[in-house]
C-alpha cells in the first residue's frame, strides 16, 4: 500500500469517526426524528454527501450509532480487573461499574431510550448487537460460577436474569431521572441520592443470587 493510499484511508476513518460522534450528539439532543442529516453534517463539520457515502442513510447511521454505543460500553467493561475468586465483592464491583457508566454517559441512556420508542426497529437490523450483548452477559459468567462453586450463589441462577436485574436497576433511575425528581420531590441527581441508590442496588443484586438460609431448620 502506497503512502498516499494510507493517508487517504486514515483521513476516511477520521471523517467516519467524526460523523459518528456528531450523530451521537445530535440524536441524543434531538431524538431520531429531530436528528436530521443536515444537523449531523454541520456538527461534524462535514457535508450531507459524506454521510450518505459512508453510512448510506440516516437509518443505517443510527444502526451504527447503536452498535458504537454498546461497543464503547463493552470496551470500558473489559478494562475492569475482576477477580472471580471473590464473587460477592466482584459482583458488587460490576454493579458499580454499570451504574457509574450510565451516570457518566447520559448519551448511552438517551440512545437506548430513543431506540425503545421506535420499538427496536434499528436494533433488529444490526448483525452485531447479538455478539455485543453476549459479551456483556459473558462478563458475569465466571463470577456467578465461582460463587456457585463456593456455595455462596444459588445453582439455579440464570446469567441473563442477573444481567437484566443489574441493567434495569441502573437504567430506570437514569432514564427517568427528571420525572422521578419531580414525582418524589427530591433531587435524584444529587450525589447523595445517587450513592444511596448504588449501595442499595449492590445489596439487592447480591441478595438476589445468594443461597437462602434453610427456613425449615
Backbone torsions as a table, in degrees:
resi	resn	phi	psi	omega
1	UNK	NA	130.6	-178.5
2	UNK	-72.8	163.3	179.1
3	UNK	-60.6	-43.0	-179.4
4	UNK	-63.2	-39.4	178.6
5	UNK	-64.1	-40.3	178.5
6	UNK	-64.1	-40.6	179.0
7	UNK	-65.3	-43.4	179.9
8	UNK	-64.2	-39.5	179.1
9	UNK	-64.3	-40.6	178.6
10	UNK	-65.9	-42.8	179.0
11	UNK	-63.3	-39.5	178.7
12	UNK	-63.6	-41.8	179.9
13	UNK	-66.8	-38.3	178.6
14	UNK	-65.8	-41.0	178.4
15	UNK	-64.4	-44.1	-180.0
16	UNK	-62.2	-43.4	179.9
17	UNK	-65.8	-37.9	179.9
18	UNK	-66.4	-40.2	177.8
19	UNK	-65.5	-42.1	-179.7
20	UNK	-63.2	-43.5	177.7
21	UNK	-62.4	-42.9	179.1
22	UNK	-64.4	-39.0	-179.7
23	UNK	-63.1	-41.5	178.2
24	UNK	-60.5	-44.6	179.3
25	UNK	-61.0	-46.9	-175.6
26	UNK	-71.7	-44.8	178.9
27	UNK	-63.4	-39.3	178.3
28	UNK	-62.3	-41.0	-177.0
29	UNK	-78.6	-41.6	-169.4
30	UNK	-113.6	-2.1	-176.9
31	UNK	78.1	177.9	-178.7
32	UNK	-69.8	-48.6	-177.1
33	UNK	-63.2	-40.1	-178.2
34	UNK	-82.4	-11.3	-178.5
35	UNK	-83.6	72.5	-175.4
36	UNK	-75.1	153.9	-177.6
37	UNK	-55.9	-42.3	-177.8
38	UNK	-65.3	-31.4	176.1
39	UNK	-67.5	-41.6	-178.7
40	UNK	-67.2	-42.6	179.8
41	UNK	-65.4	-35.7	177.4
42	UNK	-67.0	-43.0	178.9
43	UNK	-62.8	-36.3	-179.0
44	UNK	-83.6	-4.5	-175.0
45	UNK	55.3	44.5	-179.7
46	UNK	-127.3	-148.0	176.2
47	UNK	-143.9	162.7	-175.9
48	UNK	-57.7	-38.9	-176.5
49	UNK	-59.0	-39.4	-178.9
50	UNK	-67.1	-34.8	178.4
51	UNK	-64.7	-45.2	178.9
52	UNK	-66.8	-32.8	-179.7
53	UNK	-66.8	-45.4	-175.6
54	UNK	-85.3	-29.1	-173.0
55	UNK	-121.3	-17.2	175.0
56	UNK	91.2	-43.7	-178.8
57	UNK	-165.2	167.6	176.4
58	UNK	-62.2	-39.7	-179.1
59	UNK	-63.4	-45.4	179.1
60	UNK	-67.2	-32.6	176.2
61	UNK	-63.9	-41.5	179.8
62	UNK	-67.0	-34.8	174.8
63	UNK	-59.2	-44.1	179.0
64	UNK	-66.5	-34.3	176.0
65	UNK	-62.5	-44.6	177.2
66	UNK	-58.4	-50.3	-179.2
67	UNK	-61.1	-41.1	-177.9
68	UNK	-66.2	-40.2	-179.0
69	UNK	-67.3	-38.8	176.1
70	UNK	-68.3	-40.4	-179.7
71	UNK	-61.4	-42.9	179.3
72	UNK	-63.8	-38.0	176.4
73	UNK	-61.5	-48.0	-179.6
74	UNK	-62.6	-40.4	179.6
75	UNK	-63.5	-38.1	177.0
76	UNK	-68.5	-38.1	-177.0
77	UNK	-67.4	-37.6	-177.0
78	UNK	-72.2	-11.4	176.1
79	UNK	-81.0	-9.3	179.3
80	UNK	-67.1	141.0	174.4
81	UNK	-94.5	93.8	-174.9
82	UNK	-100.7	135.1	180.0
83	UNK	-115.0	98.3	-178.0
84	UNK	-62.1	-19.2	-178.3
85	UNK	-69.5	-15.5	174.2
86	UNK	-118.7	72.6	-168.5
87	UNK	-61.8	-36.6	-178.2
88	UNK	-67.2	-50.7	-180.0
89	UNK	-63.8	-37.5	-177.3
90	UNK	-72.5	-36.4	175.3
91	UNK	-63.9	-39.9	176.0
92	UNK	-62.7	-36.6	178.7
93	UNK	-63.9	-41.2	179.1
94	UNK	-64.8	-43.0	178.4
95	UNK	-59.8	-43.7	-179.9
96	UNK	-63.7	-39.0	178.2
97	UNK	-61.9	-50.0	-178.6
98	UNK	-60.2	-44.3	179.2
99	UNK	-59.9	-50.8	-178.1
100	UNK	-63.1	-35.9	-180.0
101	UNK	-65.1	-43.8	178.5
102	UNK	-62.3	-40.7	-179.9
103	UNK	-66.4	-42.4	-175.3
104	UNK	-82.6	-13.6	-178.2
105	UNK	-129.3	71.9	179.9
106	UNK	-60.4	-22.6	177.7
107	UNK	-65.1	-31.0	178.3
108	UNK	-65.0	-46.2	178.1
109	UNK	-63.8	-42.6	-178.1
110	UNK	-64.3	-44.6	-178.8
111	UNK	-64.1	-41.3	178.3
112	UNK	-64.9	-40.1	179.2
113	UNK	-63.9	-42.2	178.6
114	UNK	-61.1	-45.1	-177.6
115	UNK	-65.8	-35.6	177.4
116	UNK	-68.3	-33.7	174.8
117	UNK	-61.6	-30.4	179.5
118	UNK	-96.2	16.8	173.4
119	UNK	58.6	32.3	173.9
120	UNK	68.5	21.9	-174.3
121	UNK	-67.8	-29.6	178.4
122	UNK	-79.5	-37.8	178.4
123	UNK	-59.8	-36.1	-179.2
124	UNK	-65.6	-21.0	-179.2
125	UNK	-86.7	-7.6	-175.2
126	UNK	-89.6	134.4	174.3
127	UNK	-92.4	-3.1	-174.7
128	UNK	-102.4	-25.5	-171.9
129	UNK	-62.9	-34.7	178.8
130	UNK	-62.9	-42.8	176.8
131	UNK	-62.9	-44.7	-178.0
132	UNK	-64.7	-39.5	178.9
133	UNK	-68.2	-35.3	177.9
134	UNK	-62.9	-38.5	177.7
135	UNK	-65.3	-41.6	-178.3
136	UNK	-64.7	-44.5	179.2
137	UNK	-69.5	-37.0	-176.8
138	UNK	-61.8	-25.8	178.1
139	UNK	-58.3	-32.6	-176.5
140	UNK	-77.7	-22.0	-171.2
141	UNK	-55.8	-55.6	-177.8
142	UNK	-63.5	-28.6	179.7
143	UNK	-69.6	-49.2	-179.1
144	UNK	-65.9	-43.3	-179.6
145	UNK	-63.1	-38.6	177.1
146	UNK	-64.4	-43.1	178.0
147	UNK	-62.2	-36.2	177.7
148	UNK	-69.3	-42.4	179.7
149	UNK	-62.9	-32.7	179.6
150	UNK	-85.1	-1.5	179.3
151	UNK	77.3	15.5	-178.8
152	UNK	-91.3	-37.3	-176.1
153	UNK	-106.7	148.4	179.8
154	UNK	-62.3	146.1	179.3
155	UNK	-74.9	-19.1	-177.0
156	UNK	-94.2	14.2	-179.5
157	UNK	-68.5	131.6	176.7
158	UNK	-99.1	121.5	-178.5
159	UNK	-54.5	-40.8	-179.0
160	UNK	-61.5	-39.0	179.8
161	UNK	-66.9	-38.5	178.5
162	UNK	-64.7	-43.9	177.7
163	UNK	-59.6	-46.7	-179.1
164	UNK	-63.7	-37.7	179.8
165	UNK	-63.3	-47.2	-179.5
166	UNK	-65.0	-47.9	-177.6
167	UNK	-61.3	-43.3	-176.6
168	UNK	-69.2	-40.4	-179.5
169	UNK	-66.2	-31.4	178.5
170	UNK	-84.5	-39.6	-174.5
171	UNK	-71.6	-47.4	-173.7
172	UNK	-58.8	-45.6	-178.9
173	UNK	-57.4	-46.4	-175.5
174	UNK	-78.3	-35.4	-179.6
175	UNK	-73.7	-22.0	-178.8
176	UNK	-115.2	21.7	-173.4
177	UNK	-54.4	-45.8	-173.8
178	UNK	-72.8	-41.4	178.6
179	UNK	-70.6	-36.2	177.5
180	UNK	-63.4	-39.0	178.9
181	UNK	-60.5	-44.1	178.8
182	UNK	-70.5	-43.7	-175.2
183	UNK	-66.5	-42.7	-176.9
184	UNK	-90.2	-10.7	178.6
185	UNK	70.0	26.2	177.9
186	UNK	-137.1	150.6	178.6
187	UNK	-77.6	94.4	-177.0
188	UNK	-72.4	-8.8	176.7
189	UNK	-89.7	-3.0	179.5
190	UNK	-69.1	150.8	-176.2
191	UNK	-58.5	-41.4	-179.1
192	UNK	-63.5	-44.4	179.2
193	UNK	-64.4	-41.1	179.7
194	UNK	-63.8	-44.5	-178.7
195	UNK	-65.9	-39.2	178.1
196	UNK	-61.6	-43.1	-179.2
197	UNK	-67.0	-40.7	178.5
198	UNK	-59.8	-47.0	179.2
199	UNK	-60.8	-39.0	-179.2
200	UNK	-66.2	-45.9	-176.1
201	UNK	-74.5	-27.5	173.4
202	UNK	-61.5	-46.3	177.3
203	UNK	-62.9	-41.1	-176.8
204	UNK	-63.1	-45.6	-179.4
205	UNK	-64.6	-45.7	-179.9
206	UNK	-61.4	-46.0	179.6
207	UNK	-64.4	-28.9	179.9
208	UNK	-67.4	-22.8	-178.4
209	UNK	-111.0	-9.4	-176.7
210	UNK	-69.0	150.0	171.2
211	UNK	-65.9	127.8	-179.3
212	UNK	-80.5	144.2	176.3
213	UNK	-63.0	147.8	-179.9
214	UNK	-73.8	108.3	-175.6
215	UNK	-72.8	-13.0	-177.1
216	UNK	-82.2	-12.9	-177.6
217	UNK	-81.1	NA	NA
